[in-house]
Amino acid sequence: MKGVWSHVPEADYDVTEDGSEAPRRRERKPPLNVAARRDVLKTVGAVVGALTAARCGLLHAAPPLRTQHARPDIETVAQVTAATAIGTPTLIVAGNAAPARWASLIASSFSETLSTDSPIVLRKTGGQDGVTGANLFDSLASADESGSALLAPGAAILAAQAGDPRVHFDYQRWLPVLLSVSAPIAVGRVDFRRSLRTMLKDRPVRVAVSAPNGLELPTMLALTILSMRVIPVSGFGGAEAAIGALRRGEVDVVQLPADSAHPDLLQGLAADGFEPLFAITPTADPSVSIAQDFTTRYEALRGHAPTHPLYPAFKATAAAACVDMALVLPMLTPPAQAARWRHAATLAAAQPEATAMAKNDGGRLIAGADDASVYAALAPDLSAILALRRWLAEHGPSWRVG
């Protein structure tokens, strides 16, 4: 009986009038045309895709099925908008120097340009050099669904280059968006001439530093490349204290940030016998007119380009010391979102308030495609990093004793 479960298979033949059996004739259906087959394949593909997305927990993100009357332009805009959507990012402010001054301006400007759900949340961290905030940024980069950005000084990157044990981040996996750079100046009284008298005297050059691996590290490397015996004198956290020690004869060289190296101050130091020695820049910088960059000064003193094993390390640390503020994203930021951040950075860098703040710091803003080349100077070859850390490990004990 039809419709009732039975183990007897259905007959595949017909019974004729005379009682004999004849094979059953099957009618062949005409094949589907091309358009019909395409619709069937579309439907099957859409169903399979929807089932796969539902199994992965991504059904809410699946795009709508395209019908015959759907508008491709509307679908494309909707998909792009969903891919580039930025919720409420968190801006981690690391350090207490330039990043703290830039935080409010960047948060307000980027909140408007990025069209975030709500204003960017500022999260300030402690630590003068920004290492604490950079560690926090790396730990939140993979867990924060709404996205996070970091505003850090170059001192945090320099600490990573020097192998500071507090560092638990990899700055080479950051994506730069906006940079504020300037050129510190080394000022003091040093005899760079190489004579028998100076070699026999072997008088060390005392450099005022915040710490042996602080922002003044490029100046110490530069003097070492010039065959000077360098002794760091720690405990100077600001330019005023370092200048006071220089005038009292407690140190021989100080490194002044660009915003402190005013012409009036330099003229007063020149009257006391202290001159600008060189600018801390990785390469020649035409915007710096106060002093020659170190490479040019070395060539003028020695007659050839630097070939010292520490010279690549100097260029990397000098590039870090020149960074007053760096706005970076995690390396795995989706390209569409990174493009929106870069566009917002370009607009922010063109604002009069931002350019005035950078000029007041003695520097300039770099946004767009140019920041990638500047940031690349912070990542030298491994041999340069190893040479730097070997040099620090070799001289560190004697510096502490001294």
Phi, psi and omega in degrees: 000141178286143177085354179246137181296130180211148178276353180278122181290153179290137182293141180250036181211167177246150177261125182279179182294326181275006177092358179275165181258140178225142179303141181285134177273132179252133179277129178274129177277144179296145180294153178291144176285177185296317182296319181294318178297323179296319179296320179296315180296322178299315182295316179297316179297320180294319180295316179297317179297320180294319178295320178295317179296320179295323179294326180274359180078022184243022183298329181291340183262358183288138179287155180294151178293138180276126178256178183295331184257009181287149178263116182299325183293322179292318179297318181296316179298319180295318180293318180295320179298319179294324182287330184258008183296135178239121183285252178235092183291157174252126178258108179277122181258110183257133179089168184243010184258241185301318180304322179295325179288328183274344191301309184296317181296316181292319181298315181291318181292315183287330178298323179285316185287322181282345183055053179286163180298324178210168182305147179300135181273126177269131178233101183274142180237162179276179179097126183290323186267357175085006181294320180299313179294323179294321175297318179297319181299315180293326180287332181267349188300321183270343185260341185274109182287328182280352178094148178218154177226160183235136174245106189228153175275166177293342179298326178294319178293321179295323177297322177293320178298321182281354180079034179300129182295344178285342187283125175232029180232163178239101184291342178286351175258019174263152179251109183289141179240317182212135180231144169242117186237151176210178184237109173295159183237132173269125183234140177169198180231105183220137176263106183275357182289138179260105180228167179298325181294315180293324179292322179289324181290319176050051180278128180287157176256117182271127183244128176285123183225156171283323175200156181302332177250028180274197183296341181276002181302320178300323178295319178296319178294319180298317179293325176295319177297330177275016175069029175265145174270112190263137173233114177282138176247106189276166174106007181253102183271349181220168183291323183297315179296321180293320179294320177299318178294325178295317181288333178276356179082015180279335177224165180254333185221141173231152175251116183260133172294159186298325182286347178261342184276066179282152179303322180297318179295317181294325177294320177295321177291324178296325177295334178270003178095013180250131184238156172295124183273310179191162176265142181272087176224144180292331179222175178297132182236107182298339182285346180264113182248354182288319183212159176290150173292161188299318182298316178295320179294321179296315180298324178291326181278321187253346177083008178203167180287154180297136177234010183294145178300337180272358183296315175301324177293323177300314182298321180291315180290326176295320177298322178291320180293336179282344183276108174282323182207136176229124174260117187230159176240164173296149182298328183271018175297133179305140183304323181295319178291320178299323178295322178293320177297317180295321178296318177296323178294321178297319178292321180294322181293338180271354180288138180302323180296321180289316179295324178293321179294318179295320179294323178296331176277000181078021183225204181210159179265143178232122181223171179078215184286340184289332184291337180293318180291323178293318181291331180296333179293345180280348184243084180281183175294158180299327180298324179293318179295318180294322178295320178297311183291327176294320179295318178294318180293328181288320185262346183305312180300318180292328177294319180294321178293318181296000000 
